Structure formats: structure tokens, C-alpha cells
């Protein structure tokens, strides 16, 4: 996962300790309004400069978390993806893809 600096500040981690987080395992605990909890162990791959209290997780971990949250082990098959990110080395090529994606219902 990638932690934001805002998240590390909220956790009380000093800026001189950030480098020591890289490669470490951390548990992210989700808690429902019903009080149920589930922990997910993630590895810190980076620290972003964002001041928001966010984390970025790999798609596979995000799917596992959402599957638990919605109590649906086949969430991806039944609901599909929330979003897709397309990267291109040429901006003009990326712009050309937009109409094509819209034609296909994205």
C-alpha cells in the first residue's frame, strides 16, 4: 500500500520515521456500522506527499476488502470494477481512446 503523509501524521508517526515504514507490514482494520471488524495485512510500498488521510491499496486487496464489506465472495464477478485507469505514453493517443470507450458503454 501507499500511505499519505496525512495518514502517517494522523497515526502519530514522525517524519523522520517514514523511511523505516517502507517494506513493513501494517494491518488495516475495517469496521462496519454493525461493529464487525476484519483486518487485512498490507505492505508499505511508499509514502505519498498528500496531506489527506488516505491509503492506496492494490486492486486485489481492494477487492478482498470490498468482498468482505459486502459479504459477497464473488463481488468482482457480480458487480464488476468501480473504475479503470488507462495510461498512455502519448496524450493524443489517450484522447483518441475516450470516444471508443464511450461507444462501448464505459
C-alpha positions in Angstrom: 0.0 0.0 0.0 1.0 3.6 -0.3 0.3 5.8 2.8 -0.3 9.5 2.5 1.7 11.8 4.8 -1.6 12.9 6.2 -2.3 9.4 7.3 1.1 9.0 8.9 0.6 12.3 10.8 -2.8 11.1 12.0 -1.1 7.9 13.2 1.4 9.9 15.1 4.4 8.8 13.0 7.2 11.4 12.9 8.5 12.5 9.6 12.0 11.1 10.4 10.4 7.7 10.9 8.8 7.5 7.5 11.7 5.7 5.7 11.5 3.0 8.3 7.9 2.2 7.3 8.9 1.1 3.8 8.6 -2.7 3.3 6.9 -3.1 6.7 3.6 -4.9 7.2 0.7 -3.0 8.6 -2.8 -4.1 9.4 -5.7 -2.2 8.1 -8.9 -2.9 10.1 -12.3 -2.3 8.5 -15.2 -1.8 10.9 -18.9 -1.9 9.8 -21.6 0.1 11.4 -22.8 -3.2 13.0 -19.4 -3.3 14.9 -18.0 -6.2 12.9 -14.3 -5.9 12.2 -11.8 -7.6 9.8 -8.1 -7.0 9.5 -6.1 -7.0 6.3 -2.3 -7.2 6.4 -0.7 -4.9 3.8 2.9 -4.0 3.0 4.0 -0.4 2.9 5.4 0.3 -0.6 5.6 4.1 -0.5 4.6 7.3 1.2 2.8 10.0 -0.9 3.1 13.7 -0.2 -0.7 14.1 0.1 -1.9 15.7 3.3 -5.3 13.8 3.1 -5.7 10.8 5.4 -5.8 8.2 2.6 -4.1 5.0 1.7 -3.8 3.4 -1.8 -4.1 -0.3 -1.9 -3.6 -2.8 -4.8 -6.7 -3.9 -6.7 -6.5 -7.4 -5.3 -6.6 -6.1 -1.7 -9.3 -3.6 -2.5 -11.4 -6.5 -4.0 -10.8 -8.6 -0.9 -11.9 -5.7 1.4 -15.0 -4.9 -0.6 -15.9 -8.6 -0.8 -15.8 -8.8 3.0 -17.6 -5.5 3.5 -20.5 -6.5 1.2 -20.4 -10.2 2.4 -20.0 -11.2 -1.3 -17.1 -13.5 -2.1 -17.8 -13.2 -5.8 -18.2 -9.4 -5.8 -16.0 -8.9 -8.8 -18.0 -11.4 -10.9 -21.4 -9.9 -9.8 -20.6 -6.2 -9.7 -17.5 -5.6 -11.9 -14.9 -2.9 -11.4 -15.5 0.6 -9.9 -13.1 2.2 -12.3 -10.2 1.6 -14.7 -7.1 3.7 -15.2 -5.6 3.8 -18.7 -2.1 5.1 -19.1 -0.5 6.1 -22.4 2.9 7.4 -23.4 1.2 9.7 -26.0 -1.5 12.1 -24.8 -3.0 12.3 -28.3 -3.4 8.5 -28.3 -5.1 8.6 -24.9 -7.6 11.3 -26.2 -8.4 9.1 -29.1 -9.5 6.3 -26.8 -12.1 8.3 -25.0 -14.8 8.2 -27.7 -14.1 4.5 -28.3 -14.6 3.7 -24.6 -17.8 5.7 -24.5 -19.1 3.8 -27.6 -18.6 0.6 -25.7 -20.5 1.9 -22.6 -17.7 2.9 -20.3 
